[in-house]
Amino acid sequence: MFDYQKLSREISYILRHNPLKYNLTLDKEGWADINDLLQKLNARSEWNGLSKKDLEKMIASSDKKRHEIQSDKIRAFYGHSLKEKVQKSPCQPPNVLYHGTVEKFVDSILEKGLITKERQYVHLSTTPETAIKVALRRDKKAIILKIDAQKAWDSGIKFYLGNEDIWLSEPIASKFISFLE
Ligand code: HQG
């Protein structure tokens, strides 16, 4: 039985930051060949015996979708840290997205808009529920902002699909931001 949390971190590292170190090539959309990946991992004693079934279990047992498998390929969702390289193309977002934040940031957000801070992109949620969860990581009281994603996209701000709960974007000017009633 493998430690799937550890495996997930390891695979994120390989696919997001350092595929070359493992002699893996990713295609334009970030996909790596599962058999190549397994071969590299199996060469290490810790992951000896690892199979595709384990990768599937790893994804199923994670609370967040960090990876996806399609037939014989696997890729990591991206956007979590500054170092990550985006391999996907911009993508038109839903009309409205949400951002969960906390009271102490509100004035600054209304002044400067949403900025990326330590990340490569601003994280936006597809539902208010997800935005609330993101905000509650920081404070007991969540502030939920509504983003006019359609207008932001029309104005040239780029959006990228993160996973089914999260979209990523370039900084969002305050004129596209309102409070969720
Ligand atoms: C705030 C988790 C002042 C912003 C979750 C947020 C999420 C500003 C904080 C993902 C600002 C940045 C991302 C401005 C934005 N002035 N504060 N102009 N603009 N902020 O952690 O959105 O754990 O970088 O509101 O699932 O909280 O990484 O972003 O409070 O999707 O897997 O600055 O983190 O995923 O904080 O969370 P973060 P976030 P992982």
Residues whose N, C-alpha, C, O or C-beta is under 5 A from the ligand:
A	BS01	HQG	H80 G100 T101 F105 S108 I109 K112 G113 L114 I115 T116 K117 R119 H123 V134 I166
